[in-house]
Amino acid sequence: MSGTGKRSAGLLLFRHTDHGLEVLLGHMGGPFFARRDVGAWSVPKGEYEPDETAWHAARREFQEELGLAPPEGEAIELGEVRQTNGKVVTAWAIEADLDPATVVPGTFRMEWPPKSGQVQEFPELDRVEWMGLERARAVVVKAQATFLDRLAEHSG
């Protein structure tokens, strides 16, 4: 998948529990997603420029979005997907446990309400949560469900 669209990279943490495979997703922060659940969850990720590798960007963005060092461990390539907005997302899965309470999310600034002249700061991710694959598939950005399927195939 190539093109001139924006590119993003991220890390999908997973763990094996008594309830099966779980993944760590983040709920996108800001006013557009505040009251949404379906389609408002994402692999922790972010954009990068052509002079940076996707792997480096995935690790940097994990640190920026969650405020925690990316975990060490075997990285499972989950490949690329193209989201409906045209953005190409590359992701890796790493088996690791993380306490969502330790997350200190990065922030972004935007004018809100629109055309108000007021700039407000919002968290990149307003919460992160471990969830089973069924719930994750129901709420994740639609194209990113492919990453969950690829992880399930690898972990099967």
C-alpha positions as CSV (number, residue, x, y, z in Angstrom):
1,M,0.0,0.0,0.0
2,S,1.6,3.2,-1.1
3,G,0.4,6.6,-2.0
4,T,0.9,10.2,-1.0
5,G,-1.5,10.1,2.0
6,K,-0.4,10.4,5.6
7,R,1.3,7.5,7.3
8,S,1.0,6.5,10.9
9,A,2.6,3.7,12.9
10,G,1.8,2.1,16.3
11,L,2.2,-0.6,18.8
12,L,-0.6,-3.0,19.8
13,L,0.1,-4.6,23.2
14,F,-1.5,-7.9,23.9
15,R,-1.6,-10.4,26.8
16,H,-3.0,-13.8,27.4
17,T,-5.5,-14.0,30.3
18,D,-7.9,-16.6,31.8
19,H,-10.5,-14.9,29.5
20,G,-8.4,-15.3,26.4
21,L,-6.4,-12.9,24.3
22,E,-6.7,-9.2,25.3
23,V,-5.4,-6.1,23.5
24,L,-4.7,-2.6,24.8
25,L,-6.5,0.1,22.9
26,G,-6.8,3.8,23.5
27,H,-10.0,6.0,23.3
28,M,-9.2,9.0,21.2
29,G,-9.4,12.2,23.1
30,G,-10.9,15.5,22.2
31,P,-14.5,16.8,21.7
32,F,-15.2,14.8,18.5
33,F,-14.9,11.4,20.3
34,A,-16.0,12.4,23.8
35,R,-19.4,10.7,23.6
36,R,-18.5,8.0,21.0
37,D,-17.5,4.4,21.7
38,V,-17.8,2.6,18.3
39,G,-15.0,3.7,16.0
40,A,-13.4,5.9,18.7
41,W,-10.8,3.4,19.9
42,S,-7.4,2.9,18.2
43,V,-4.0,1.3,18.4
44,P,-1.7,3.9,20.1
45,K,-0.1,5.4,17.0
46,G,0.9,8.6,15.3
47,E,2.0,10.2,12.1
48,Y,5.6,10.2,10.9
49,E,7.6,11.7,8.0
50,P,9.3,9.8,5.2
51,D,12.7,10.4,6.9
52,E,11.7,8.3,9.9
53,T,11.2,4.5,9.9
54,A,7.7,3.2,10.8
55,W,9.2,1.1,13.6
56,H,11.0,4.1,15.2
57,A,7.8,6.1,14.8
58,A,5.7,3.4,16.4
59,R,7.9,3.4,19.5
60,R,8.1,7.2,19.7
61,E,4.4,7.6,19.3
62,F,3.7,4.9,22.0
63,Q,5.9,7.0,24.4
64,E,4.2,10.3,23.4
65,E,0.7,9.0,23.5
66,L,0.9,6.9,26.7
67,G,3.8,8.7,28.5
68,L,5.5,5.3,29.1
69,A,8.5,3.7,27.5
70,P,7.5,1.2,24.8
71,P,7.9,-2.4,26.0
72,E,10.8,-4.6,24.9
73,G,10.0,-8.0,23.5
74,E,9.4,-9.8,20.2
75,A,7.6,-7.5,17.8
76,I,5.1,-9.2,15.6
77,E,4.6,-7.4,12.3
78,L,0.9,-6.8,11.7
79,G,1.4,-5.1,8.3
80,E,-0.5,-2.1,7.0
81,V,-4.1,-1.1,6.6
82,R,-5.6,1.9,4.8
83,Q,-8.3,3.7,6.9
84,T,-11.3,5.4,5.3
85,N,-9.6,8.8,5.6
86,G,-6.8,7.5,3.4
87,K,-4.2,7.3,6.1
88,V,-2.0,4.2,5.9
89,V,-1.3,2.7,9.4
90,T,1.5,0.2,10.1
91,A,1.5,-1.7,13.4
92,W,3.4,-4.2,15.4
93,A,2.1,-6.3,18.3
94,I,4.2,-6.9,21.4
95,E,3.2,-9.2,24.3
96,A,3.4,-7.1,27.5
97,D,1.4,-6.2,30.5
98,L,0.7,-2.5,31.4
99,D,-1.4,-1.0,34.1
100,P,-3.7,1.6,32.3
101,A,-3.6,3.7,35.6
102,T,0.1,4.4,34.9
103,V,-0.6,6.1,31.5
104,V,0.1,9.8,31.3
105,P,-1.3,10.8,27.9
106,G,0.2,13.4,25.6
107,T,-1.9,16.3,24.7
108,F,-2.9,18.3,21.6
109,R,-4.3,21.8,21.2
110,M,-7.2,22.9,19.0
111,E,-9.7,25.7,18.7
112,W,-12.8,24.6,20.6
113,P,-15.7,25.4,20.2
114,P,-15.2,25.9,16.5
115,K,-14.7,29.5,15.4
116,S,-14.7,30.6,19.1
117,G,-11.1,31.8,19.0
118,Q,-10.5,29.7,22.2
119,V,-7.7,27.2,22.1
120,Q,-8.1,24.3,24.4
121,E,-5.8,21.4,25.3
122,F,-7.1,17.8,25.1
123,P,-5.5,14.4,25.8
124,E,-4.4,12.4,22.7
125,L,-6.0,9.4,24.4
126,D,-8.5,10.1,27.2
127,R,-8.3,6.5,28.4
128,V,-6.7,3.2,27.6
129,E,-8.3,-0.2,28.3
130,W,-7.5,-3.9,28.0
131,M,-10.3,-5.7,26.1
132,G,-11.0,-9.0,24.6
133,L,-10.9,-9.3,20.8
134,E,-14.7,-9.4,20.4
135,R,-15.2,-6.0,22.2
136,A,-12.1,-4.6,20.6
137,R,-13.4,-5.5,17.1
138,A,-16.7,-3.8,17.9
139,V,-15.2,-0.4,19.0
140,V,-11.8,0.0,17.1
141,V,-11.5,2.2,14.0
142,K,-12.9,-0.1,11.4
143,A,-9.8,-0.7,9.3
144,Q,-7.7,-1.5,12.4
145,A,-9.8,-4.6,13.1
146,T,-7.6,-6.2,10.5
147,F,-4.7,-5.9,13.0
148,L,-6.7,-7.8,15.5
149,D,-7.4,-10.6,13.0
150,R,-3.8,-10.8,12.1
151,L,-2.8,-11.0,15.8
152,A,-5.4,-13.7,16.4
153,E,-4.0,-15.7,13.5
154,H,-0.5,-15.4,14.9
155,S,-1.5,-16.3,18.4
156,G,-3.8,-19.1,17.4
